[in-house]
Amino acid sequence: MKIKRIILLCFPIVLACGLSDQEKETLKKHYIETATKQCECNQLKAKADPGYSACVREYEQNVRYMEAFLDVTKASETDKKQAALESEKITLNCK
């Protein structure tokens, strides 16, 4: 019974902490890398470059990796939005 009480007492503390600074930086890095790869793929598509399909595969791999990271860390919507701000800048500047 003591173990259950300890777990129940500790569980809200873990949830309240959210992501660590390192996890937030990693999340931001994932968003930036994904946006950069998407921009690169869009440029290759516009040029009808043969490397487009390889680029899309890398982009999809980046997205899967980022989704796995989000599943593991249980990032909040606020953390996701803050990390996505950096990638929005890249998307807007993509030419």
C-alpha positions as CSV (number, residue, x, y, z in Angstrom):
1,M,0.0,0.0,0.0
2,K,2.9,2.4,0.7
3,I,4.3,2.0,-2.8
4,K,0.9,2.9,-4.3
5,R,0.8,6.1,-2.1
6,I,4.3,7.1,-3.1
7,I,3.5,6.6,-6.8
8,L,0.3,8.6,-6.5
9,L,2.1,11.4,-4.7
10,C,4.9,11.5,-7.1
11,F,2.9,11.3,-10.3
12,P,1.4,14.8,-10.2
13,I,4.9,16.2,-9.5
14,V,6.2,14.7,-12.7
15,L,3.2,16.0,-14.7
16,A,3.6,19.5,-13.2
17,C,7.2,19.8,-14.3
18,G,6.7,19.5,-18.0
19,L,9.6,19.3,-20.3
20,S,13.1,20.0,-19.2
21,D,15.1,22.7,-20.9
22,Q,17.1,20.1,-22.8
23,E,13.9,18.5,-24.0
24,K,12.5,21.8,-25.1
25,E,15.7,22.6,-27.1
26,T,15.5,19.1,-28.7
27,L,11.9,19.7,-29.6
28,K,12.7,23.0,-31.1
29,K,15.6,21.4,-33.0
30,H,13.2,18.7,-34.4
31,Y,10.7,21.4,-35.6
32,I,13.6,23.4,-37.2
33,E,15.1,20.4,-39.0
34,T,11.7,19.3,-40.3
35,A,10.9,22.8,-41.6
36,T,14.3,23.1,-43.2
37,K,13.9,19.7,-44.9
38,Q,10.4,20.6,-46.1
39,C,11.8,23.8,-47.6
40,E,14.6,21.9,-49.3
41,C,12.1,19.4,-50.7
42,N,9.8,22.2,-52.0
43,Q,12.8,23.8,-53.8
44,L,13.8,20.5,-55.4
45,K,10.2,19.9,-56.5
46,A,10.0,23.3,-58.1
47,K,13.2,22.5,-60.1
48,A,12.0,19.0,-61.0
49,D,15.2,17.7,-59.4
50,P,15.6,13.9,-59.4
51,G,16.7,14.1,-55.7
52,Y,13.1,15.1,-54.7
53,S,12.0,11.6,-53.8
54,A,15.0,11.0,-51.5
55,C,14.4,14.4,-49.9
56,V,10.7,13.5,-49.2
57,R,11.8,10.2,-47.6
58,E,14.2,12.1,-45.4
59,Y,11.5,14.6,-44.5
60,E,9.0,11.8,-43.6
61,Q,11.7,10.1,-41.5
62,N,12.3,13.4,-39.6
63,V,8.5,13.7,-39.0
64,R,8.3,10.2,-37.7
65,Y,11.3,10.8,-35.4
66,M,9.7,14.0,-34.1
67,E,6.4,12.3,-33.5
68,A,8.1,9.5,-31.6
69,F,9.9,12.2,-29.5
70,L,6.6,13.9,-28.8
71,D,5.0,10.5,-27.8
72,V,7.8,9.8,-25.3
73,T,8.1,13.2,-23.7
74,K,4.3,13.9,-23.7
75,A,5.0,17.6,-24.7
76,S,2.2,20.0,-23.9
77,E,0.4,22.0,-26.6
78,T,2.2,25.1,-25.2
79,D,5.6,23.5,-25.6
80,K,4.8,22.4,-29.1
81,K,3.6,25.9,-30.1
82,Q,6.7,27.5,-28.7
83,A,9.0,25.1,-30.6
84,A,7.0,25.5,-33.8
85,L,7.5,29.3,-33.7
86,E,11.1,28.8,-34.9
87,S,10.0,26.5,-37.7
88,E,7.4,29.0,-38.9
89,K,10.2,31.6,-39.5
90,I,12.0,29.1,-41.7
91,T,8.7,28.2,-43.6
92,L,8.0,31.9,-44.2
93,N,11.5,32.6,-45.5
94,C,11.6,29.5,-47.7
95,K,12.0,30.5,-51.4
